[in-house]
Structure formats: structure tokens, C-alpha cells
Amino acid sequence: MSFRFNSQAFEDNSFNEKIREKLTQALNSSSSDSRSPKVTKTTMGEGSTSKKDSGSGGKSRKFDILKSGITVSKVNFPTTPQLEILDLDISAQPRSLVKGICKISCKDAMLQIQTEVEANLLLVYSECSPSFATPNMICNDSFTIPITMVFSEIRLEAITNIFVKHSGIGISFNDVNLDFKFDCSMKILQSTIERRLKNSMHHLFKEVLPSVIFSMSQSLFLSEAARNQEMHNESRGDSRPSPRVVLEESDLQELSPANMLRLSTLISSRQTLSLHGTVLNVPSTIPGCLERQNLHRFNSRIPSLSNYYASYKEEEKSRQVEVKKSVGSSVPLPHTSFAANPNLLPVRTLQEGAYDLPTITGIQNRIFERSTDENERPRRRKLKIKMSGRKQQPQAPKEEEPKQAEQQPETEPQQQRLLPTPEIPSREQASTPVDIDPTVSTPDSPDTEITSPKPLSIRNPILSDVEKMDSEDASAKSFVAPLKLPVSITSKYFNYPADHISAQTPRRYSPQRINWEDALFNTSELSNLRTSLYSPIARGSLLNPTKERPDRGRILDNRRLSFVGLNFKGGKWGDDDDPPPYSG
Amino acid sequence: MSFDIHWSNLESDTRLNESIKNHLNTYLESISLPSYVCNLRILDFSLGKTAPNITLREISDPLDELYRGLNEDEPDSITPSPNDIQFLVEVEYKGDLLVTLAADLVLNYPSDNFMTLPVKLTISNVGLHSLCLVAHLSKHLLISFLCDISDVDLDGNESLLDPKGHVLSPRRSLERISIIRNMKIETEIGQQHSGEGSVLRSVGRLEQFLLEIFKDLLRKEVSWPSWIELDFNDDNEEDLQQSKDTPTTANTGTTTTN
């Protein structure tokens, strides 16, 4: 049993009581609900009557032989049921979150149900027959029979699939093994009801239980659902007409004939495998559209650390080629050349001191801007560190731990390794001369261009409250001493003029929309790129894609390139669907 | 490597792991968890036998962006002063840190605490190799991870043909940084009860899911252009003065040579 049940609940009868209440509630609510009378009655073994009901067509009143509600008078689970988890799958997709396979088994359960049945069917019939029906029957006397049904020694074993979704819990029973003893207070009816019960069990597990469980689980998700509903209503308040899906003739007139022509050419070339005629009309001429086979070329021009310092990456490339050779298949692996191209700073740039700090931060800023929403600001948490006297100092290493956990509440503690670094630069170390390549820190002019405007940071007021609380907590335990350097060194090693701070610039993608398409397609460099991107076969470069490597700086000069195919939300077309390959 | 770290000193201290574990557990007890999680605790903690590798790459004036970032939400603006300094540090760790976490997932239906599912996570094999920026400007200490550094041990151990892997997965945009490049999470779901029942081990999708969440969190919080700011501004100036006088005792017995 992988799930542990609270045995207390089973011992003190509280579980039985709860279940009894819930069952009574569920049975009565659905029996009063005219849309699903079948559900209740089938469970009760009265399926046949309900079928008659739908046939009788009594519109004014429901044909119902039940005189009273259904009462679940006794429930008993003497032993704890068992729930075992057999498989688990998590997908981060919004629709279904967790999928699990479970085995349920329970033994010796008991269930007692009481209700009252009107045995005078004539009365029931005449009550719901229309008033003009003749002859009038004399059937005034009601004959109510109380019925008690006891299900005992219920033994259930089932394999279930459970889906936890946004809206609730879905469950399906696959391999049901059910056995019980049935006892009815009306001995005459016992065999009939029992037979019908057994027949309807399939229906119970296929439809009734899943729907009951789903509706029960919705109460768990209710708050969230209500919130969603509210949001939905709000968005409806805009009274914007929903986009039409059906293409009518009038719609077709609005579609651009040119695009339709391109699409049809594309389709025909896909079908015939002929490339003639597609040279001008391939999807590449549709703005922002890129063919997958050209993706690597596109990727190699994206401003990323790997591309910018591409010339330092030789060894790794050759290693990749080796891997490819060792795979030894004749099947080309085009994926390797472009897909696995993470944003890494080649280690050689560090060793040779060829890196440039503003370039790195510039590239990282731009990747951040591109990968996040326009309004998202970088998180810059602030932790107040209080100095707490000398007493704590000897314990500093140990006291460090709680503070770090504080910063990342739900993360695992290996992060501890990350944060002690601020303490390392101490006075002796800083005063030792460090070998710095003077070229490193001097920004050369083309590179300063890419130091793109820094996103503004807005601190969430709620968050900062939490932080304050956290930091107060932390302050009691933690101690980090400030750095203090002798002033004399600083002038020796600092190359930057320290007195200019440029005014803060807003994020580049400002609200006013740029007509970027025009700007893009009129530039000659871009059209060069486009021809090289979209007609690889003509240039024969498809065969050795790794050969072309952008020279340093070129990527960054062509700043506008980052618009092509990226999720630039200000574009005229494709409001919701981001064009490939970059999504938000 | 700029810093000699006497990791063996840590290893020899047998009580250290235990006390770290206790501290973390005390902390975990103090935080408020959502209703469906309880009993979050650390079962096992070990710092491992491998020391991190820390290399100082550059000392310079802090970047302008840092000032700009700080001045955005500070009423009193911070101006560059000759005391401000910035370190560019290469951090590398491929060690055998081991943490075992356990928690119970709770179903509070139909009654409170009705059903629990024990979950155990073992985290090991952590690998990171990044460039880190540490800046100190007028009593503010800023820490930010700039970028990852290519590393033969950490890159490219992904199977090329794994359909769920990075290589073939569709619609994946370029990630800025991942900080934790390598991390093994072993899951264990369920608990045997008097020899009955099965325990679900190594749920691949779950492990992947957790790892992604963790990476995302780090990326959001501490990687450039985000940073963590430690504010040393204190009302009690006396204390501050005192601690300035005493040289910083570096964490974990680190001595600094160059």
C-alpha cells in the first residue's frame, strides 16, 4: 500500500459517518435532478422503472415510485482500504497535469440503504397522467412500502486511471472485480433486484462513479474555477466579438490572394516534390516564416554567447563531429548541428582572457528580453542583512545555512555552494595584484552598441513584504561581513571612468509599434540574409552547414535580425501564435 | 583556481553535516506549507568530498547597470564611489553533494489528513560551471550569475536520439543560462506498509519536471539581469563599524592565495 490512510478516521467511525452523509446527499440530489434520474435509480437497482419513466412522457410531474428520499442508513468500512500507486506521469501541459494508475482494493465493506416505494402504481400513473385522460380511476389509497437493502461483504478490486486536471479529477475504472452479498427486506423482490443490480454494475463503474467523483472533486477546485469564471466574465465585458472560425464566402474575399497562391504552390510542391516554381513562393516569402532545414543558419546568427565566441569553440565542434562519426550511420543527423546549441561561454575565452564583460551582459540582456514577456522585469530581490555583533562570528559558517534556505524556500540545499562566494574576497586577497588583460575591460566601440537598455525592475509590494519578514528572520541567524578595500588599489585597477551613469532608458520594445516589416524588408543586408537563408540548395551550403560561422560582432551589428521569426508581439499578423521557432 | 579550499577540513568535521541538516530542518519546520504538503524534512545531508573550484577572473569597477538597477527603487540614489568594486568569479562544482528530502502529500478529503502519500527525493550529482558577478557598492552586495561556461564534463552527455531530450524537443527557445547543468533527482513514491504494496521508484517524468522547475527558479532569481541584493545598511552603525574592523572570516575555512 503506497498511500497511507489515516487509520484514526476508520477507528473512530468518523469516516463512515462522513461517507454516509456524502452518499445520502449525492443520491438525493441527483434523484431530484430531472436530467439524470437514471443515475440514481440504476444505482439503487431500480433501473427498469426509470426507463419506463422516460417512456411515459409525463411532462407535468415526474413519474416516480419513490415516495421518500433515499437514506443511507449505515456504512461500515471495518478495514482500511488500500490504494497503491502503480505508475505516474507528469506533463506540464495546461490541460492535464498528473496522470496516474492506481490499484484500489477494499474488503468487508457494508452499506445499508433505506427508501420508501409507492406500490400503488395506479396512483402514481394517474397522478402524472394529463387531466383530460379518461376514465378516472379510483385509486386514492397510497400503499407505501419501506424497503431496506443491505450490501454486505463488499469486496472491490480495481485498476483505475486517474487524471488530475485543472478542472477536477477524472477517474476511469479499468479492471473491476466486485463481489457482494445482497439482502433486501422484500424477499420477493430480492432475486429480481439482485439480477438487475449485477447487470447495472458495468454502468455504475463506467459512468456513474466517474461522474460522481468528478463533481465531488470540483468542489476542491471550485475556488479556482470560480476565479477563472470571473476572469472570463470580465473579458467578455469587453464585448469583443469572438473570432470567426467558419470560412464563408465573405471571409474568403478578405484573404490575400497572394498568400493563397503561395500556399497552394507550396502544397503542390510538397505533393510533387518539385521545387520549381517555389523559388519565389516558398513560405520563406511569407514574413517571419522559416523552413526547418534553414533553422541552423538562423540559429547561428542569433546573438548568443556560443555564436559570438564561435571561433573559440573549435574543440567542442570537432568533438561533436566525432560523436557523429562514431554513430556511424549513413542517416544524416541534421539536428545536432543546430538544435543542441545552448548558450555557453566557451571556456577558452576565459582562459585566454578574450571575453568582454559588457558584451556578455548585453547578450544575456537581449536573450532575457526576447524570452520573456515585455512587461516582465528581472527579479532583484533584496535581503537585509543585519550586523549582529562579534559574538556570532565564530559560528558564521554554520549560521549561514538557514539564511540561504530562506532565499529559496522550496529549493534544494545544494545552492549553498552558490552563495558563500561573496565572502571570499577578503582584504588580503584583494590587495594582491591580479593579472588582468587591459584589453579586457576596455569596451570597444561596436560592442557598446549592444549594451541594450536594461529592463526596469519593479518590485512586487507583496513580495517585498515577504522578503522583509524573511530577512528579519534571517538577520537573527546570519552574518555576512561587508567588503572593504584599501582605497589605494582601486585607482590602479579600474579602467572605467567611474563618474558617468547614463540615465535609465526604457525597454526597447516600447508601446508604440514599429512598422518593423517595412523597416526589415527594405534593408539590403536583410534581403541578403533572406536569400542565403531560404535558398540553401542553390548555394550548395546545405551539405556542410557547420562551415559558415558568423564573425564576431556581425551578429550584434544586425540588431534588427532578432525580429525575424521571433515572438515580436507588435507584429501585424499572428497575434496569438508565435511564429516558429521562438516562443515566449 | 584562485582559491585553495581546504575541503578536507570540512570532511573531517563529522558533526558538520549533521548540524547543517538540523539547521535546515529547523528552518523547514518554520515555513508554512500549502495544505497538501506536510512533514517536509531532510533525511540525509552530506557536503561530499569534492570542493568547489573558484577562480577569480577580474576585478573592476561595477557595471553601470548595477547602479541603474539600484537607483530605480531607492529614494536616495547611489553614486559610484572609489570604494565600489566588482569581482568576476568563475565557479565550478562537480561534486558529490547529497541531499535526501522527504515530504508527505496530503489529501484533505473527505476529512482532514485523510490520505497521505509519502514522497522521497534524493538529489545528487550536482554540476555547475558558471561565471558569477559579485559587486559591492556602498553597503550593497550584489550577486548574479552571468552565464554558463562550456564544460566537456557537463555538456553533451545527452542522448541525441532521446525523443524527450533537449535535442529533439520542439519549440524550445534559447535558454539564457541554466546554472545547474547537471543534477540527478531520484524519486521514490509511496511506502511499503508491513511488507505490502509497491513503491514507485525513479519516475522519469517527475524527475525531469522537478529539475525544470528548479532551473527556472534559479534562472528567474539569480541569473543576469536578475540578481540577489544583500543590503548591509544598518541602523546600528556601531555594529557595522565593528565588523569592518575584523577581517572577514571566509566561509568554510577558505584561505585565499592567488
Interface residues (C-beta under 8 A of the other chain):
Chain A: M1 S2 F3 R4 F5 N6 A9 S14 F15 K18 I19 K22 Q82 L83 E84 I85 L86 D87 L88 D89 I90 S91 A92 M216 L220 N299 I302 S304 L305 S306 K313 E316 R319 Q320 V323 V327 L333 H335 T336 A339 A340 N341 P342 N343 L344 L345 P346 V347 L350 L357 P358 I360 T361 I363 Q364 N365 I367 F368 R370 S371 P378 R379 R380 R381 K382 L383 K384 I385 K386 M387 S388 G389 R390 Q393 P394 A396 P397 K398 E400 E401 P402 A405 E406 Q407 Q408 P409 E410 T411 E412 P413 Q414 Q415 Q416 R417 L418 L419 P420 T421 P422 E423 I424 P425 S426 R427 E428 Q429 A430 T432 V434 I436 V440 S441 K454 P455 L456 S457 I458 R459 D473 F479 V480 A481 P482 L483 K484 L485 V487 T490 S491 Y493 F494 N495 Y496 A498 D499 H500 I501 S502 Q504 P580 P581 Y582 S583 G584
Chain B: S2 F3 L16 S19 I20 H23 L24 T26 Y27 L28 S30 I31 I42 F45 P52 I54 L56 R57 E58 I59 S60 D61 L63 D64 E65 Y67 R68 G69 N71 E72 D73 T79 P80 S81 P82 N83 D84 I85 F87 L88 V89 E90 V91 Y93 G95 L97 V99 L101 D104 Y109 P110 S111 N113 F114 M115 T116 L117 P118 L121 I123 V126 L128 L131 C132 V134 H136 K139 L141 I143 F145 L146 C147 D148 I149 S150 D151 V152 D155 G156 E158 L160 H166 V167 L168 R171 S173 L174 E175 R176 I177 S178 I179 I180 M183 I189 G190 Q191 Q192 H193 E196 G197 S198 V199 L200 V203 R205 L206 F209 E212 F214 L217 L218 K220 E221 V222 S223 W224 P225 S226 W227 I228 E229 L230 D231 F232 N233 D234 N236 D239 L240 Q242 S243 K244 T246 P247 T248 T249 A250 N251 T252 G253 T254 T256 T257 N258
